[in-house]
Amino acid sequence: MSLLDYNEIKIGKYVVYEGEPYEVTDSHVARTQQRKPQNQVKMRNLISGRAVTTTFHASDQIEEAEVSKKDIKFLYANKGEYWFCDPTDPKNRFVVKDSLMDGNTKKFLKDNCTAIALMFEYDDEEQIIGVKLPIKVNFVVKEAPPSIKGDSATGGNKQVVLENGTSINVPLFINAGETIVVNTESAEYVERAK
């Protein structure tokens, strides 16, 4: 168990606050003339998704959360439940609640794709607190409006439907049946798959 001093509580750190795991989303260390330095922190609860704002003073310490990563494979979604399995043992299936999935992760899941489960261990109990996709994922374009000769010179975009039903904007030269690379964090077209 490692403790973080008030000024080590930075964006992207995982901490245990009131017995639950949080991800630090904003942090600002401020010094006022009369007062001692303090760190104003915004955090998101990794179980409930609730946002919290709090202040840590120079004398405060907080426990750093033990967050590990584990490879998982997406099987299917049904009524707000997302079913995954262990990639090495397909019989080992488990469900991840909708509240633990962020919008872009849900949008870019496709059957049998690999993802990363964020695991939180506390009091010898391990639980999934989130799912992340690789930053770049290949998708087959299922539907695309036809390209018109001369389109590529204008550098415009058009909307296409990917194999999992998600719509995104791509350059005009992309056609149905092509495989493209999508950035799952920004939800943007990257390039044609090689």
Buried (B, 14 or more C-beta within 10 A) or exposed (E): EEEBEBEBBEEEBBBBBEEBBBBBBEBEBEEEEEEEEBBEBBBBBBBEEEEBEBEBEBEBEBBBBBBEEEEBBBBEBEEEEBBBBBBEEEEEEEBBEEEBBBEBBBBBBBEEBEBBBBBBEBEEEEBBBBBBBEEEBBBBBBEBEEBEEEBEEEEEEBEBBBBBEBEBEBBBEBEEEBEBBBBBBEBEBBEBBE
